[in-house]
Amino acid sequence: MSSSVPSDRSPPAKSKGNARWRDVVAGLINAVVSVPDGLASAALAGVNPVYGLYTSIAAPIGGSLLVSAQLMQVSTTSASALAAGQAIAGYPEAQRDQALFTLVMLIGLFLVIFGILRLGRLIRFVSHSVMTGFLIGVAVVLILDQLAPLVGFNPQGGNEIMQFIDLLAHVRQFSVPTMLTGLLALGIMMVLARTRFSQLASLAALVIPSLLVSLLGLQSVQRVADVSPIPRGIPTPALPELALLSPELILSALAIAVVIAIQGAGVSQSVENPDGSPVNPSRDMIAQGAGNLLSGLLSGIPAGGSVGQTALNVSVGARSRWAGVLGGVWMLVIVLLIPGLVSRVPMAVLAALMIVAGVSAINFREAQSIWATGGAARSSILVTFLATLVLSIPVAVSIGVLVAAVLYLMSAASDVSVRAIIPAGNGRFSEASPPARLPSNTVTVLAVYGSLYFAGARTLLEALPSPQGATRPVVVLRLRGRTRVGATLIEVLDSYADDLAEVGGRLYLSGVDAEVSAQLRRVGKLDLKEAVHIVPGSATIGASTEEAVAQANAWLGSEKNTQ
């Protein structure tokens, strides 16, 4: 059969052309919106605002070519910019820029190492509720942050919540022309989104209000040029100055890389690939690392998976990774050829675009589902969401990871149960609650469910039937499926075996994996000659337990005959 036959996922030629056009338009909008965002992020880091534009050229190109989450945008983020500014604050002003570029390349190197080591697998330990709470929190912060340019007032406050309260307290100081400009952009997007011209909604919302503001001469409406002028040209690629390396700079780069990796994993998992391919967090770490390495070479600031830019990319109809690549190319065109046109775009228009992107990034249905789950899921999403609102993003990410770790440990410790296995005849067995105290001269078969690491092993000891008051009780403990045991579990087994031995009983461990058996023998803590007996597992389910029961009954019979 000819190899030219399209696969099931191959779209017709017209659809492919339409997808390419969507990527071109999405890339252009991403580039224009990245102008003020890049300028603001660089200012947040305490360096020349133009460095943010250089990042918006390098990071999307280097990152988008490698990401597994094809629609994720690798661009400037407030979290990494703020952390970078703190990291280079101790350097003399003359060295600060070069220290920043060195820091960015170190961040990129650490992210590449994370990806090569496949540390993306660790993201599975961050619960879905924590990640959802964080992403919703970042989206809300993005929306609140864009309200100021939308209404033309600069509020005061230590975080977005306080600034929002201050904003409401000064409604009379809002700029009416600025508000009308932003509301016009919002209205255009809302109306066109419901028509067949929905793909052009964002572009129309960008162009029409900008033209009206220029034609009407509304000087009170803040434009991009009022934030910072856009210079022409890009810097020559340059390697970092190794003389500026210090333990503090390296540790700062490591910490920022961790924050970028976690935030990027959350962003990549929030969007689905148009072609249905899976997302690989480790590969996305390498992609973000490549974006930072290229950004450092071109005198840029740190970059990572951006919630706002990714939401915008999706909302404007991007269909592949080429939207991100073209975004970097468009930014290069803007910086080289037409900085004057972008400088005339009203900040209120860009704020409207980002607010729509932030709203679209909030998965209300998923949040409702998690909240309805209750318990730990409700607590984790609420704590992470509130932390993102009132604290810095790096701190919120750290709190989210801590919450996930605590919830995991609490769940592992409490989700341990012991069930008694009772023969029901005809080769069948039933489960029942184990007795509080073991019967004398009887074999009790117990099955264990749940994690037996750390506190889980301690919970097991509390759940096992007590041998006190019994004579020669025997316990067969099924360990089938346990491929490794920890030191705490070994201590628990040894303690329980000693309690059984004190009343003349024994402990049989059935279904023991070969590796676990070797581990128990190697440790040498258990009395494997008298108190504890290991029965190796087999391919036949239940065969090892039957063998253990047979050995235990034979021992009980022999003990009875010797008396």
Buried (B, 14 or more C-beta within 10 A) or exposed (E): EEEEEEEEEEBEEEEEEBBBEBBBBBBBBBBBBBBBBBBBBBBBBBBBBBBBBBBBBBBBBBBBBBBBBBBBBBBBBBBBBBBBBBBBEEBEEEBBBBBBBBBBBBBBBBBBBBBEEEBBEBBEEBBBBBBBBBBBBBBBBBBBBBBBBBBBBEBEEEBBBEBBEBBEEEEEEEBEBBBBBBBBBBEBBEBBBEEEEBBBBBBBBBBBBBEBBBEEEBEEBBBBBEBBEBEEEBEEEEEBEEEBBEEEBBEBBBBBBBBBBBBBBBBBBBBBBBEEEEBBBBBBBBBBBBBBBBBBBBBBBBBBBBBBBBBBBBBBBBBBBBBBBBBBBBBBBBBEEEBEEBBEBBBBBBBBBBBBBBBEBBBEEBBEBBBEEEEBBBBBBBBBBBBBBBBBBBBBBBBBBBBBBEBBBEBBBEEBBBBBBEEEEEEEEEEEEBBEEBEBBBBBBBBBEBBBBBBBBBBBBEBBBEBEEBEBBBBBBBBBEBEEBBEBBBBBBBEBBBBBBEBBBBBBBBBBBEEBBEBBEEEEBBBBEEBBBBBBBBEEEBBBBBBBBEBBEEBBEEEEEEE
